């Protein structure tokens, strides 16, 4: 939206909101740092949790999948919430729910593990959807760089939480409960830093509402371009979560030790973070995103092909796949703003794409495991995953065209 189109009231609101841009950027980065840590800190502790609470394998798997299911269910509902109470207040509410969820999950009552996990999933779902919209609205000329930056912070914090989970659990007698509780502190810090933003008036002032009414366009759910963005988001999520979930078992079947498999997965995530940072420089310079989408998807294709044909060189293939995963994530998040005409449509597209994306992310590893069980091998599930990377290429190129949903 050009600056000249803003009403005086809307322009004043925007100036007020950006009077302290460093505080706003700090708040965005701290929120991003908390969007995965509460989730990735569970995996390394899952065996301890399962043994202490006597959970079945199915229940333990559900504990990991529950947040992804909530992402899929709540993401389409978030745009309406953000429109009603404003983006800043939606993020503030999400941080408050996240603190409460982390604390509840750490309490000694067994049922609190599930209640807390539900709150955590809901909180992250809300923040996932509206954070790209906030960036599009307040940093329109630097949105791609900002999204790449916060994706890198999010990924780095997620990897750190995963690596510190077991050491933190060994610090005292509380074990895994203390380890999970520790992640309430950075969330509380993010909430404190975000509090000044809650005093700002919501962006949906009369002037903004009038401008949006002049640029009404259809819902992304009824748009081919909306589905192209959503499917690109979903397909890149499937591959990432499938590799995270199944690589250790795949590597073990080819004679790789658990320690080496864990190291290779760590490298995979570190390479993805490096790719997040590289996108800070690449995305703002691109006239459209077709070539970036094709190249990032091709890197994942090369990685999966290598795992299928030459599994003994798995570290090399994970490096290729990690580069593709990191760049694809930033691109998928950037599409929410790049393919929408105004902030409300950006929130709708973000909600739609993340709903589809995380539904596929929740189903993908499960179906991959079922195919492995049925065939007692990795050829068929990896071949199907390879086919999905080709579809990612297709939808990425389509979504990468320089156009918006109308």
N, C-alpha and C positions, 0 to 999 in steps of 0.2 A: 504494500500500500504506500503510495508516494506521500511524502511529508505534507505536501500542499493540500492533500485531500483530508487531512485531519482537522477536526473542528478545534477551535481555541481551547475548549474544555479538555478534549482528548489529548491535544498537544501538551497542555499543562500537566496532565496526569502522567504522560510519558516522561516529561522532564523531571517530575518529582520522583518517579520510579528509578530513574537512572542518575539521580544526583550523586549517588555513591556507587558507581559501577564496580569498583573493586570489591566492595562488600557483597554485591549481588553475585559477582563471579565466584567469590570464595564460597558463598552459600550454595551455588549450583554445583561446584566441585565437591563440596562436603556431602551434599545429597547423593551425588553420583557414587561417592565412595561407599555409601551404605546400601546401594541397590542390589548387591550380590553377596556381601560379606556374611550376612546372617544365614544365607543359604549354603555357601561353599564351606562354611565352618562345620556343617553337619556331616558331610560325607566321610571324612577321616575318623569321625567318632561313632559312626553308625554301628559298628560291631560292638563297641562298649555299651551303647544305648540298648541295642538289641538284647544283649546278654543280661544287663541289669534289670530291664523291664520285661524280659521274657517275651519279646515280640517275635512273631512269625516272620519269615522272609517276605511274605506278601505285605505285612504291615510295615516292615522296615522300608520296602520299596515305595509304599504309599507315602511314607513320611517325606521321602525325597520328591515325589511327584506332586504332592498336594499343592505346594506354591505355584507350580506351573499350571495346574488345573484352575486355580483361582485367578491367575493371570488371564487365562483364556475366557473365563466366565465374566470377570469384572471389567476387563478392558473396554468392551463396548458401552458399558454403563458410565464410564468415567467422564466422557465429554459433557453429558448432561449435568453431572455434579460440578464440573469446572465452570460451566456456563452459569450455574446458579450461584456459586459462592466465590468464584474467581480462582485463577490459577495459583496465586500465592497461598490462599487459604487451603486449597486442596493439598498443596505440598506440605503445609504446616500440619494439617490433619494426618497426612500420611506418615510424617515423622513421629508424631505423637502415638499413632497406632503401632508403629514399628518399635518404639521404645517399650510400649506396653506388651507387645507380642513377645519380644525377646525376654523380658523379665518373667512373664507368665510361663514361657516355655522352660525356664530354668528352675521353676518351683518344684518341690519334692512330690507334690500330688501328680500322679501319673497322667490324669486327664488333662492337666495343664499343658503337657507336651503338645497335644493336638489342638487345644484352644489357642495356644500361643502361635503355633504354626499357621493356623487359619488367619490370625490377625497379621502376621508377618507377610503372608501371601497377598492379603488384601491391600496392605500398606504399599508394598512394592508395586503392585498392579496400578494403583492410582498414580504413583510417582513416575513409573515407566511411561505412562501415556502423556502426562502433561509437561514433563521436563523438556522434550524436544519442541513443544509449542511455545514454552516460555522463551527458549533460545531464539526461535524464529521471530517472535514478537519484539523482543528487546535488543537483539543483536542481528538484525536482518542482513547486514553486509558482511558479517563474520560468522554466520550460523554454521557453515560447514566446518570451519576451524574449531569453533566452540564445541560442536557435537563430537568431533574427533577427539578433542581434548578430554571431554568428560567421559567418553567411552574408554579412553586409555586409563583414566583414574579409576573408573568402575572395575575394569579388568585387573588392574594392579592390586586394588584392595581385595578383590575376590581371591586372587592367587595368594596374597599375604595371609588372609583369613584361613585358607586351606592349609597353608604351611605351618601356621602357629597353633592350629586346633589341638593337636596332640601334646605339644610342649606345655600349653596352658593348662590342659587337663591334668598334667602330672604335678602341678605346683602345690596342690593341697588336697585334702580329703574329699572335697566336693566333686572332684573329677570332671566329667564331661559337662555337668551343670554349670560349674564355674567357667569353663571354657566358653560355653555358649553365652553366658551372662556378660562376659567381657565386652561383647560387641554392642551392648547397650550404651557404652560410654561414647564411642564416636557418633552414634546416632543422637545421643543427647547433646553433644557438642554441635552437631549440624542443626538441631532444633533451636538451640540458643542463638547461633549465628543467623538463623533465618527469621527470628522473631521481629526484627525491624521491618522486614518485608510485609508482615501481616498488618502493619499499621497503614500501609498504602491503600488507597481506594482500589477496588477491583478494576481491572482493565476494561471490563464490559460496561463502560459509561454510556451515556446517551449518544455521545458523538460516535463511539466505536460501533454501537448497535446500529446507528443510522448508516454508517459506512458499509457495514456488513450487509444490511438490507439491500444496498445498491449493487452488491456483487453476489447475490444469492446464486448458489449453484447446487447441483444435486448431491445427494449423499454419496460418499465413496463406495458404499455397499452396492449401489446401482451403476457403478462406473467400471468399464474394462480396465482403465488405468489404475483405479483403486485396487482391483484384484491382482493386477500385475505387481504392484508394490507389496501387497499382502503376501502373495505367493513367494516372491523373492525373499521376504523376511522369514517366512515359514521354512522354505527349503534350506536356507543357510543355517537356520536354527536346528533343523533335523540333523545335519551332518555334524555340527559342533557338539551337540549333546550326545549323539550316538558315539562319537569318538571318545568323549570324556567318560561315558558310561561303560563302554565295552572294550576299549583298547587293552586294558590290563589282562582281561581274559583271553583276548585274541593273541597278545604277545606271549602269554604263558603257554598257549598251545603250540607255539613255535620255539619253545625252549628259552624264552627270556625270563630272567628272574623278576620277582615283584619289585625289587629295588630299582632295577634298570628300567622297568616299565614305568614306575613312578617318576623317575628322572626324565624319561622321554616325554611323559605327559606334562611335566613342569616346563620343559623346553617348548612344547607345543603352545602352552599358554603364554610364555614369555615372548615368543615370536609373534603371537597374535597381538600382544600389547605393543610391540615395536611397530607392527603394521598399523595399529590405531594412530600412533604418533606420526607415521609417514603420511597418513591421509590428511593430517593437518595442513600439509604443504601441497598435496596433490589436488584435493577436491576444490579449493577456491580458484584454482587456475584452469579448471576444465570448463569448456563451453557447454558440454552436456556430459552425461555419465555413462554412455553406452560402452565406451572402451574400458572404463574402470570396472564396470560390472562384468564385462566379458573376461578381463584379465584376472579379477579376483576369483571368479567362478572357475576359471581354467586352472588356477593354482590348486584349488580344492580337488578338481578333477585329476590333476597329476598326482596329488597326494593319495587319493583313494585308489587310483590305478596302480600306484607303486605298492601299496599295502596288499592289493589283490595278487599282483604278479611276482613281486620281489619282497616278501615280508621280512626277510632277513636284514634288509636295509631300512627298517621301520623308522629310525630316527630321521633319516633324510626325507622320507615321505611326510612325516609329521611336521617338519619345517615348512615344506611346501603348503601343506594343509593349513598350518597355523597362519602363514602369511595371507592365505585366501580368507580364512575365517575372520581375522582381525579387520581386514579391509572391507569385507562384505558386511560386517556388523555396522561399521561406521556409515557405509553407504545406505544400508537399510534404514537406519535412524535418520539420515539426512533426507531421504526421500519424503518423509512426512511433511517437511517444510517446503521442499523443492517442488512438490507436485500438488500443492494446495494453494488456493487463492487468497485465504485469509486465516487468521488464527483459529477460528472456530472450526473451519474445515480441516485445518492441520490436526486439531485435537481429535476430530472424528476419524481421520485417516490413521492417526497413531493408534487409536483405540481398536479400529478394525484390523489393522495389520498385526498388532500385537496379540489380539485375540486369536486370529488365524495362526500366527507364528508360534505362539506358545502351546496351542492345542496340538499342532504338528510336533513341536518339541517334546511334548509329553507322550505322544503316541509313538514317535519314531523309534526311540530306544527299545520300547516294549515290543514292537513288531519285529525289530531287528533280532531281538533275543528269541522270539517265537520261531522265526525262520531258522535261526541257528539250531534250536532244539529239534525242529522238524527234520533238518537235513544232516545234523551232527557235523556240520562243517561251516566254513566262512565264505565259500565261493558265492553261493546264491545271495546271502544278505549283502555282501560287499558289491556284488554286481548290480543289485537293485539300488544300493546307495550311489553307485556310479551313475546309474541312469537318472537319479534325482539331481545330481550335480549338472547334468546336461540340461535338465529342465530349469535349474537355477540360472544357467547361462542365458537361456531363451527369455525367461521372464525378467532377468536383469537388464538385458539389452532393450526389451520393450519398455520397462519402467524408466530406463535411462534416457529416453528421448526428452528433449527440452519442451515440455508442455505441462499444463496443469489441468486438474479435473474441472470440467465445466458441465 
